[in-house]
Every structure is written in C-alpha cells, then in structure tokens.
C-alpha cells in the first residue's frame, strides 16, 4: 500500500529500511506492480552503488519534523538543529545570492541546506538575487548561478530580484526618516569608520527632518551633492556590537549601469536593509545564514521591527572553509582577473563549475554538504573527505583503460605473439559486465613501463594484465636503463603464481595521444590571516602535464566522461581533441606541488609490486587497481596503519627523495657546514645544513643532484634551521654523495621493493620510537656500489641509486 503513492518505503528517498526489506523479499514479486517496480529499482541501485552507505529511515516527531531512526550516522545529513517554530507544510526558506561571481562550494552548502530544510518540512525554497550593487554585478554571473542551481538539482520557486523592490524600499526609507529611525549623513567614509569605531555620533545625526528629506531627494536624483550623502540607520552609537552603530542603509551608485535596470536608479539599498524587509514580505519563515552574519542578527530584527514587518526566524550554520583555498568572491575574482587561473571554471577553483570540471559528481557534492549539515562548528577542512566520497561513488560505475607515459616506454618482444595486431574483447569494468566491452589489441611487440622493468629478472614469469602470463627471457640494458625486453607467452600459466602484474599497450598505429593532467593546490599556504594577500602565495607548480599514449578504445571517450587509467588513477575527459584527462583526486592527501601518493608516471613506489595471494582468489589482473599492482579478487584491503602501529624498520616511513641543490653558501657560524637550498618539486625549496664543507667545494655542490631525507623534524644547527639530511656513503674513497640515476627528477620519491607504505609526516625522534635510529644502520652500499636497505635497492623511475666507488660502505 505504501508503494502505491510513493517511491520508497520511507518516502521520497531510498533508506536502509528499503534495502532491509528488499533483501528479505529475496526475489521480484512480479504480480504486485508497484512492489515489483520498487524491487527492480532497488536492485539497480545496489548494483550501481555497491559501497554507498544509505541513510537511516526517518520517523515523525511531535513537532511535525522527522529524525533518523537510531540517531544520525557519522556520514549522514546533520540536521539536528531543528528550525525554531517550524510548522509542517508552512516552512519557507530562501537562497539570496549576489550576482557578483560564480557559485562556490560554500554557496552550494547554503543552497542545499535551504532546499533540504524546505523539503524536510514539506515547504518551499525561494531563489532571490540580491542585486542592489551594480558596480559588482553582471548578467553573466546571474545566468551562471541559475545554471549551477540546475546542476545542483535544486527545485526552487520562480526567480525574484531584490532590485525589483527598490521603489517600495525607497518608501520604507522615507517613512524611517519621518519616524526618526534614520538620517542622511555627509561624513566622509574614512571618518565615518573612525567615528563608528570610537562610538562618536555624526554631526548630522540629529539634524531636522526637512534637511534629511532634502538630502534624500538629492540622493535619489544622483546629483553631485547627493553623491556625497549616505542614509544611515539611527540605532545606538554606544552599542558594544559595532554593527549597530548607525550602519549605512542607502548609498548612491551612478558610475555603473545596473545589469537589469540600467541607470533607472541612482541610489541603492544595502543588503542589511533590504534583505530583512524582502524576506518578510515574500513569506520567508526561516532565514538560514552563515555565522559570519551573527553580529548582524540584531540589526536584521531591528529593521523588521521599525518597518512593521512580520518576524522571520534566523537559523545559523558554520561557513565551509578548506585548507589551501579561498572562498571570498573578491579574492576569487582577483585570481580570474590577474590570470592566475584560466577562469571561474578552472578545475583548481573551488567554484561549483570548477570542482565538477575536476571530476566531482553532483551526488558526492550533495552528500558531502549534507554530512556537514547545519552544524555551528567552524573549522578548516581538508579536501580529502569530499574526494573520498566521490571515489566511492564513481569507482563501481566507470570504465577502465590503459595509458602509459611516453617517457616510460620499453618495448617487449614476444616471440610467439600474433604477427599483426589482433582484437580481443575485454570488459570495460571487471565487476560490471553490463557496462559493455572494448576492443583490446594483442601484438608481437608491446610497450611496458620502465619502472616495472627495473624490478624484473631474466627467466621470471609475469602477468600481462587482461592477456595472460609470459616469461621474460632477456633484459637488455644501457647502464641502469632497460632498453628492451624479450620473452614468450605462457597463456596456460596462472596469474596467481606470478609476482608482478604489468599493464601494457600493443605497439601499433592507432594509439591515442593523451595528456594526463595532475592538479595541486592553488596556494602554498593552508590558511591566511586578514592582512595576507593569497595572491602572494599562488603555487607556481599547481599543474603538471604528462604526455602518454592510450589504447585505441579511448577514442570512444567524450568530454565529461570519467574513467580509471589502470594503476594510475581516476580521470575525467576535459578535452577530446586534443585528448586531455584531468586526474580526479581519490581522497588521499596531496602535496602542495600537486604530487600525490606515489607518482605512477615518474617511477615512485607502489610500482609493479607483488600481488598478495589469498586462498580462492581469482586472477589479480581482473581487479581494479587504481594504484600499484592489482590485488587478488576477493582479497580485503588491510586498513592503513598509523605511524605508531608500523614497524620501526619499515623504510617506507622515511621520505627519501631526489633533490637538486639550487643554492649553496657557507654557514655563517660553523666552519664545517654548508647551507643548501634543495629543490624537491615543492613550491618552496628545502633548507638543509650538511657537514660536507670539508669534503666538497661550493662549486661541486652547486646544481648537484642528491638524495635526501625530506621528513625529518627541523633542528637548529648553530642558529640555522635544517629541514632534512643529504645522504652520503663513507668508505675507502672517503665521503661520496649518493647519486640518483640520470633522468631522475627533483621531488621523485625513492622506493624499495617490498616496502610500499606512506612516509610519516614527520619522523619521530624519541628514543625507542624513532624509525631512523633503527633503519640507518641497515643503509649500506653493496659490492657494486648500489645503495641498499636490507637487500632492497634504492630505486627511482630511472634506475638504481649508487655511489661513485664506495663498496660495502655505510650510508648516513
């Protein structure tokens, strides 16, 4: 009976109660039309979103509102701050954006909260443009906001405009002048600010009504004299809340035409004056405002009282703040106007357009906003959670493709491979056959990645993902660089028996030119104080492009399509011709430079590592492996361990990186120390003090490629703070710097086979808890001068780290 009149058991949205009853029914009841429709829809939702946490059902409360059964889950809508004096079916909220910029993620929160509260109480939400400041507003912004509201799926009442109420507002202000609640002031703006701060009344505060009305007419006419006036409320110049110290409610604006009314009006009301009046007269029952307006709540209520307008309840919620992000429209406009970004829809921008272009789904944005809910707790958040929610939504429903960076190409010749490229059908998604298939080309010669080749051994059996096993019979090298591989197929072999699973591309005409674009934070500083200009901290390395080749099936991709590039990450198609893919963050923390996790293209760790075996598991290459080697199907990923839970001798806890010394100078107070600025791919170089002055000249150090530890706790060395340690070997030849192989790049992380964890943020230095004191004795060179840790080589994407001549020597 319930399903005859509504979509779900609990009402308008799917809940845990629906899925519990769906599971209990077990099969589709074909003879019951509405139940069958509901059952089939639930089955589709379960398949499309297998990882989604569905909200609990809502139960009715006495006040007509509803609450979640069993309380609120951690990641569900937080609407516990119920609207005061709300009546079911009678709630009216509003979203009043100013058309002075594009909507950002903070506006999205406000819009979605207003819409959700209206829905919860069976009411409606109004969309009203607060367009009473023509110097900032444009039709472009108005149209963009309307489009963004549509993207967000918000159903609002017909659009209205504050500027359409100006005639009525002029009459309200004139009544206030007559009733002694306002006056027209000619105090210069700077002096007015000083007087308000000091609580000093304006000389015009008590002037006669006739003079106020005369000046008011000059303002409305936009005369030269009128331009010197401002109409102020007469409230309380001694009020501790300085917002109540006679604020400006009307000012002249004649230099810019209004984007809808042209030069019809010469004087415009401020937001503080018109918002309260229009809210009340349009039937708004509850005004939801962010806490930045908290001091203005008293002013809002004062305006309603002196104009005789009906009371409106105010409900406050916290602003949404993110690290390395600004949400001020003025500052975002400055980024656009100065060319720091390509536009309001730049995928590095926090605008609704920007985050959607970067690959965020509207569903993930909504879910994230609603997990924040109407909380009043203000804090600066990282972007990780919103992207983690997004990953959970897209991973089950997007296709998989292969692409390999061009600078990683190594040709692998299979002696018994097909003489000419042949087509084999392959599922677009390993777990969702209904998504369809793609053409996968098999060939006698295939490209594999240089970084994968570095860990292979001659005679080893490996798996070519989605094809089968083969033997690596010969590895051809030039120095440490693998130039080519030779081998033969062994398709009857089991992928479960192989240590490495490699992705590959057929060597053939028709490969797609692809640019893989990774984006970092726009700024190098997480937060800003009032006097700081974020433009002084714009990150010059917030975009990194990698040229790659993709399989021919990628030709079917369209702009806006999302996909997973196997063993690289999630991407969205930003452009088809040329093919540009923007990386979609997956919720793991990004560095300022834009590097994240392990860079699959530049040979950082988690490359071609062994797949763990599990009893009963299927071939590993059938699994989705966004980063690193694919895991066996059915295997459960172990939860990430906190630093304190990992062994002290786990070398991956140490952030060993390739760096380039860009500046070197003598320590001012220590004869044995050099001071070095070392580029490790971040916005700012690392400052390191090293005791190498007796061993290397300044010329020998300048522009030197080195290997260093980059996550040490900074220490003062004779007054200079050192942020890392350059690694050297000490042996028969004296002190030698560890040398990264040719082709290594600053910021590239050194990795070790068998160690694939994330580095500690800062290495602990307490005795008994310090990883470095356990790891350092195991850092040595071997008999061929290769840098080692317990038999595992120091590796970069370009090869092995080594010293010039020190064999079997300690590294420190």
N, C-alpha and C positions, 0 to 999 in steps of 0.2 A: 504493500500500500504506500509506503514511504516513497518508493522509487517511481510511482506514477506521476508525482508532481515535482520531483527534484532529482538532480543529477546523481547525488551520493546519499548514502545512509544518513550522514550527519548534516547534510545541507548542500551548500554551493561548492564545497571543496572536498577533495579526497583526504581522508584521515586514516589513522591507524585502525579505527573501528571498521572502516570499509575493507581494508586488507585482511583483518582478522576474520570477518565474515566471509570474504571471498575464499580464503584458504579453507574454511570449514565446509563450504559448499562442494569443493573439490572438482566439480565438472559443471559445464554450462547448462543451465536449465532451459532448454530450447523452447518449451511450451509456454513459459512465462516471459512475454515480450520485453517488459521493462527490466526485469531481473537479468534476462539474457543480454540485453544492451549494456547494462551496468557491469556484468561479469566479464564480457568481452573487452570492455574499455579498461577495466582494472587489470586484466591480463596483459593488455598492450602497455599500460603504464609500468607494470612490473618488469616487462622485458626492456623497455626503453630506459628506465631509470632504476637499475637493479641495486644501486648503492644509496639511493635517496632515503633520507630519514623523513618519513611523513609525519605531519603534526598530529597531536592527540586530538580526539573529538572534543567539541565544546558542549558545555551544559549550561542551561539557563540559570541565571541568578535572579534574586528578587527584584533588583533594580532594572531588570529587562536586558542587561548586558549579559555576556556569556564569558565563561572561563574554560581553560583546558582541563580535561579530566586528568586527575593525578598530578596537577600542577603544571608548571612551564618547564619544558626541556631546555637544555643549555642552548641549543641551536634553533629555537623556535621563536616566533614573534613575541616580543616583550611588550605587552600592552597592559601591564599590571596597574599602571597609573590611570585608573578609570576616570572618565570625564565627569566633572562635578555637575550635578543637577541635570544629567543627561536623561532624556526621555526616549524610550524605544520608538523609532519611527519619526522622531522630531529633531534629530541632530543635523545641523548644517555646518560644515567646515568650509574653509576656503584656502586656496593657494594663490598668493598675490605676487608673482614675480615682477621685477622691473625689467623691461626690455632693453637692458644695457649690456648684455652679454649672453653667451650660451649657458644653458643649464649645466652645472657641475654636479658631482656626486652628492654634495651637501644639499643642493636643491632637490635632488632626487629623493633624498631621505624625507625632506619636508613634504613634498608632493605625495609620496607613497603613504606617509603617516596620516595625512589628512584624508586621503582616499580610503585607507583601511579603517580608520575610526568611523567614517561615514558608513562604510559597508557593515561593520560590526553592529552598529546601532540602527541599521535599516534606514539611514538618512541619505543625504546627498552632499557632494563636494562642488564648490564653485571655483571657477578659474577666472581671476580678475587681474588684468595687467595694471600694475601701479605705475602709470605712465605720466607722471607730473614733473619730470625733469628733462626737458627737451635737449639739453646740452649733452646728455649721455645716451639717449635712446635712438634706436634705429628700427626700421621696418624689418631689416634682415634678422635682427635678434628676435623680434616678435614672431616671425614666421618659423625661425629655428626652434623656439620654445614650444610652439604649437606642434611641430613635428616631433620633438622629443617627448612631449606628453603622450602622443600617439604611440611612439616606440615603447614607452613605459606601460602602455596598456591601461591608462587611467581614463575612466569614463566620467566626465565632468558635465556640469550644466553648460548651456551656451555661454560663450566667452563675453565678458563685460570689461569695461575700461574705466579707471578712475577719472581719466580726463573728460569723460562724458558727463561727469557730475560737477564740473567746475562752476557752472552757472549757479547751481544750488549751493555749493560750498562758499561762493562769494557772498551769498545772502546770509549764510551762517556766520561768516566772519563779521559782517556788518552788524548783525544782532549782538555779537560778542562785544564789539566796540560800544554799542549803545548801552549794554548792560555792565560795562566796566570790567570785562574779563580780558580785554586786550588793548593794545595801543600801538601806534605806528612810530617807529624809532629811526633816527638818522645817525645813530652811533656807528662809527666805522667798525668793520668786522673784527679786527685785531683788538681794538679797545673793548668791544663788547665781550670778547672771550676773556680778557683780563678781568673785567668787572664781574662777570659771572663767577669766575674762579674765586674772586675775593668777596663775593656777596654784596657788591656795591650796586645800588639802584641806578638805573639810567635817568638822566636829566629829563627824559621825555615821559617817564612812567606815569606821571600824574598830570599831564597836560590836558587841556579842555577837550571835551568831546568834539567840538567844532573843528579843532585843529587836527584831531585824529581822522575825522571824516574827510577833511580837505586832502590830507596826505594820502588817505586810502584811495581817493579818486585819482590822484596823480599816479599811484602805483598801477591801478587798473588801466590807465591810459598809456603806461610805459613811457612817461615823459622823462626828460633829462633829470628833472628834480625827483620824479618818482623812483628812478633807478637808485637813488641814494637811501631809500627807505626800506625797512623790513617790518612786517607786522608781527608783534610778539605777544605771547600769552602773558597775562598778569597773574602769576601764581604765588611764588614765595621765594624771594631772593636770599633768604637765610636758611632755606631747606638744606639739611645735610645731603640729600640726594640732589646733586647739582643739575640733573636733568630737569628738575622742577623750577629752576631759577630762570623764569621767563624765557622759555625757548622760542625760537623763530617758527612761526606757523605759516607765513606767506612771504614770498620774495619775488622780485621781478626777474624775468627771463626774456630778453628781447633779441639776443645775438644769434640764436639758433631757431629755425622753424621747428615746430612740433611735427613729428613724423606722421601724424594723422590730421592735425588741425592747422598746420602751417603757422601763420602769425596771428591767428584769431585772438589768442590770449597773450597778455603781456605780463601777467602775474600768475604764479602757480602756488598751490598749497604744498606744504611739506608732507612727508609720509606720516609724521607724528600727528598731524592734524586730520588729514583726510581719511586715514586708514580706519580709525575707530568709528567715525561717523558712517562711512560707507559699509563697514562690516555690519553695523546695527541696522541700517536701513535696507540692506539686501537680505536680512533674515538670518545672518550668521549667528549661531548659538554658541559656538566654541571656536575661539581663535587659538590655533596651535602656533607657538612662536619659540624660536630657539633662545637659549639662556642669554645670548648677547643683548636681548631686549629686556632683560629682567628689570633693570633700573627704570625702564620706560613704562612699566606696568601701571604705576601710579598716574602717570601722565595720560595714558590711554583711558583710564577710568575717569579722570578729571574732565577730559574732553566730552565723554558721554554724559556726564552729569550736567555740565554748564550748557550743553546744546539740547538737553532734554531728550537724548536718545535712549533707547532701551538697552539695558545692561547686557554685556557679552562676557561669557566666562573665558578666562585665559588659561591655557594649559601649556606648560613649558617643557622643552626637551633639550638635551645637550646638542651642541654642534658636533659635526663629524670632522675630526682632524686626523690627518695622516702624516707619518714621517716623510721627509724629503718632498713635501707637497705644499703648495699654497692654494687656498680656496677663495682668496679675495678676488672679486671680479676686476677690481682696479689693477691688481698685480698681474692677473691673467691677461688682461688687455695689454698691459705693458709687454708681456712676453710675446704676444702676437705682433704688436706694433713695431717692436725692435728686431723682429726676425729671429728671435731665439728659438721659436718653433715655427712650423710651416703654416699653422692656422689653428682655429678653435677645435678642429677635429684631429689635430696631431695626436697620434696614438700615445704620446708621452704625457698628454694633458689629462687632468682629472675631470674633464667635461664628460657628459653622457656620451656625446659623439666620440670623444677620444677613447674612452675605455671600451666602447662597443667595437670601434675600429681595431682595437688591440686584441679582440677576441673574447671579451667578456659577453656572456649571454644576458639577455634581459632577465631571465629567470634567476640567474645567480645574483644579479644586482638586487632584485627584489628580495630574495631570501636573505642576503647579507643585511640589507637595510632593516628588514623586519627582525633579525636577530638582535639588532641594536635597540629597536623599538623606541619607546618614549622615555627611556632612562634619562635621568638628570646628571649622570656621572660623566664628567668631561675628561678625556684623556687623548693622547696622541697614539693612534694605532698604526701598526704596520699593514702593508697591503696583503700580507701572506694569507690571511683568512679568506678574504673575498676571492682570491685566485684559487685557493684550495677548494672552496665551494664550487667554483666554476669547473675545475678539473673533474670533480666528482660527477658533474652533470654531463660534460662532453665526452669523457673517456669511453663510456659504453656505446656511444652513438656516432662516432666519427671514423672515417676510413683510415687505413694505414697505407703508407707509401714509403719508397726508399729513395734517398738522395745522399750523395757523397760529395764532400768538399773537393774541389778540383786539385788543391794543393796536397791532398791526401791520396791521390790515385796511385795504386800499384797494380800492374797488370798480372793476372793469374791465368796461366795457360793450362787448360785441362786436356790432356792428350786424347781422351775418349769423349770429349764433349761434342755437341752437334756441330757439324761443319759450317752451317749457316744458322743465324738466329731463328729459333723456333718458338712458337707461342704455347704457353700453358695457362689455363685459367686458375686464378687464385682468388680466394675470398678477400673482400675489402676489409673485413673485420674478423678476427679469429674466433670470436664468440657469438657473432650475429650474422649468420649466413644469409638472412633475409635482406641484408644491405646490398647484396649482389657481388659480382666478381669483376676482376680486372684482367687485362692481358699482361702476363709476366713473361719476359723473353729469356730463354736459355741460350747460351752460346759457348763456343770453344774457349773464348777468352772473356774473362770478366774482370771488372775493377773491384778491388777491395781496398781497405784503408791502411795507410802507412802505420798508424798507431796500432792496429790489430796485428800487422805483420811483425812488429817488434817483439811480440811475446810468443811467436810460433817457433816450433823446432822442426827440423827436417825429419821426415818419416812420420810426423804426427797426423792423426786422423782428426778432422774438424768437421763442423756442420755449416753448410751454406744455407742460410735461413730460407725456408719455404721450398727448397730444392731437395737437399739431402746431404749425405756425408761424402767426403773426399779425402784423399791423402795428399799431404804437402811433401813432395819428393825432393824438391830442391829450392833453396832460398838464395837468390843472387843479391849481393850487397856491394855497395861502394862506400867504404868506411862503415859508419853505423847506419846508413840509409839503405833500406831494402829497395832494390831497383825492379825486381820481378820475382814471381813465384812460378814453379812448375809442379804439376801434380796430375792425379787421375781421379775419376769419380768412383765412389763406393756406395751407390744408392741403396744397396741392401743393408748397409750398416744402420745402427740405431743412434739417433741423436742423443739418447740417454747415456751413451757411453763416451761422448766427446766432452772435452773440457771447454772448448771455445765454439761459440756460435757467431758467425760473421754475416753481416749484411753485404750486399754486392750488387753490381749492375753489369748487365751484358755490354761488352764492347761492341758497339753498333752505331749506325746512323739512326737518328731519331731521338736521342737522349735530349731532355729538356734543359735549357739554360735556366737556372734558378738562382735567385739571390735570397739568402737566408739572413734575415734582419733581426738582430737582438737589441733590445732597448733597455737602458738602465734608468736610474732616477734622473730627473731634470736638474736636481741640485746636489751639491756635495755636502750639504749640511742638513741634518734631520729636522731641526726646528729653528725658528728665528725670533729674536726679540724685536720690540717695536722699532728701535732705531736702525735695524739692519735692513738693507735692501736685498731681497732674494736674487736680484739680477747680478749682484756681485759674486754670487755662489753658483752660477749656472755651470753645470757639468759639461765640459767640452768633449767628453767621451761617452755620451749617453746613447749613441747609436753605433753599432758595429755591423758591417755587412760582410758576408762570406759568399764567395762565388762557388756554386755547386752544380752538379748535374743530377737530374732526376729521371726516373723511369718514364717511358713514353706514355703510360697510363695517366700521368699527371696532366696531360694535355686536355683531359676532360674537366679539369677543375674550373670553377667560376669564381669571380670576385665575391668575397664574403664567405666562401666555403672554409670550413675548419677541417683539419686533418692532423694526423700524427705522422711525423717523419721518424721512422723506427730508429731507436737508440739515439735520438737527438732531442725530441720533444714535441710539443703541440704547436701548431701554426695556424694562421688564418691567411687566406689569399687576399693580399692588399691590391695587387695588380696582376693582370693576366699577360699582357704584352707591354713590357717585359714581365716575366713571372717573378713577383716579389712576395715572399712569405714572411710575415711578422710572427716572431715567437710569442706564444701565449704563455705567460708565467704559470707555473704549476703549484704555487704556494710555498716553494722553498725560498729562503731568504736570498735576496740579490745583493751583490756588492755595488758600491757607488758607480763603478766603471761600466756597469751593465753586465759584467761577467756573473754567472750564477752557477752554483753547484759545481759541476765538472764540465768543462767545455768539450763536448764530444767532437768538435771540429778541429780543435787545436791540440788534441792529444793529451788532455788531462786524465786523471784517474777514472776509474769505473769503465775501463775500455776492455772489451773482449774478455771479461773475467769469466772464470768458470761458473757454469750454472749448477746450483746445488741439486743433488738427486733426492727425490722423495719416492718412497715405495708407491707404485701405482701411477706415477705421474706420466703425462703424455709428453710428446716432443716439445722441447723448450722453445723451438722457433715458432710454435703456434701461438705462443703467448704474446701479449702486448708488452714490450719492454721499453718504456719511454726513455730510460737512461740505463746504460750498461747492458750487460748480456741479458737475454730473455730468461725468465725463471720458468721452472717446470710447471705445467698446468696443474692446478690443484694445490700448489705449494703456497703456504701462507707466509706473507712477508713479516719478518721479525720487526717488532717496534723499534724505532730509533732509540738508542741508548743515550742517556745523559752522560756528560763528560765523566762524572764521578762513578758511573757504572762500567766504564770501559777499562780494559787492562792498561796499566801504566806503560807497557811496552808496545802498545798499538801505535806504530809510527805515523799512521794517518791522522793522529791527533795533532801532529806538528805540521804547521803550514809552511812547507818548503817550496819556495818559488824561484823562478828565473827573474833576474833583475838586471838593469843596466845602470851603471854609475854615471850620472849626468853632471855631477859637480863634486869636486873633492878639494878639501883645504885642511891645513894643519889645525889641530885642536889648539885653542888659544892658551890653555893652561896645562897641557900634557904632551911631553915631547915624543911619546911613543904612539900617539893616537892620530889617525886620520878621521876627519868628519866627512861623511859622504851623503849626498842625496841620491837615492836609488829609485829609478822608475820601475814600478811593478804593475803598471797598467791601470793605476787608480788616478783619480783627479789630482791628488797631491802625492809627491814622492815621499818615500820613507827616509827618515833621518837616522843614520847609523854611525856609531863611533866604533872603530875597529883598531885593534893593536897591531896594525900591519905597517906602520911607518918605517920600522927597521928593515922590512923585507921588500917593500915595493916603493918605487918613486911615485911622485904625484902624476907624472906623465904615464906611468904604467897602469895606474888606477883609473885615470880619466877615460870614460867611454867603454870601460871594461864590462863584459857580460859576466855575471856572477850568479852563484846560487846562495840563497839566504833563507833564514827562518823569519817569517813575517808576522807571527802571532805571539811574540814574546811580550811579557809585561815591561812597559817602558821603565828604564832606570836612568838615573842621573850619573853621568861619568864626568866628574870634575866640572859640574855645572851645566853640561850639555846633555839633554835627554836623548838617549839612544833607544830606537824603536825596533831593533832587530839585530841579527847576527849574521855576518858573512861567513860562509863555510869554507874551510881550508883543510888540506891534509898536511901532516908534519911527518917527514921521513928522511931518508938518506939525502935527498936533494934539497932538504930544507923545507920551508913553508911554501906550499903551492895552492893557489886558488882552485876550487872546483870549477870546472869549465863545462857549461851546458853545450850540447852539440849544435853545430851550425844549423840555422833555421829555427832555433828556439826563439820565443818572443817574450818580452817583459810581461810579467803577470801570469805566465804559464805555470801551473802547479806541477811540481814533481810528484810522480806517483810510484807506487811499489806494488808489484804483483802480489795478490793475496791480502792487501790492506786497502779497503775501499770506503772507510768512514769519512765523515766531515771533520775538518780541523776544529779543535777547541777555539772558542772566540779569543781567549787569552790563556796562555799556558799557566797552570798553577805552579807556584814556586816554593810551596811549603814542603818541608822535608817529609817524605813518606807519601806525598800526594803529587809530586812533580814528575810528569812524564819524561821530561828531558833528562833528568838525572839517571833514569833507567835506560833510556834509548841511546843516549850519547855514547856510552862505552861500546855499543854494537855498531856504531857508524865507522866503517873502515873501507879502505880500498883493497881490491883483490890483486892477484898476481899479474893481471893485465891492466892495472891502474883504473879499473872501473869502480865507481862509488857504490857501496853496498850497505844493506842493513839486514843482518841475519840471512844472508844468501840472496836477498831480493835486491835487484839493481835499482839505482836512481834512474827513473825514466821520464823523458818528455816525449811529446809527439814526434820530435825529430830524431830521437835516438837515446843513447845512454850518456849519463853524466860521468866524467872521468877527470883525472888529474894528468899533468904532463908526464911525470916519470916516477912518482912515489908509489911503490908497490907495497901491498900489505901494511898500510900505514893508517893510523888513527885519523879520524875526521872530527874537527871541532871548530 
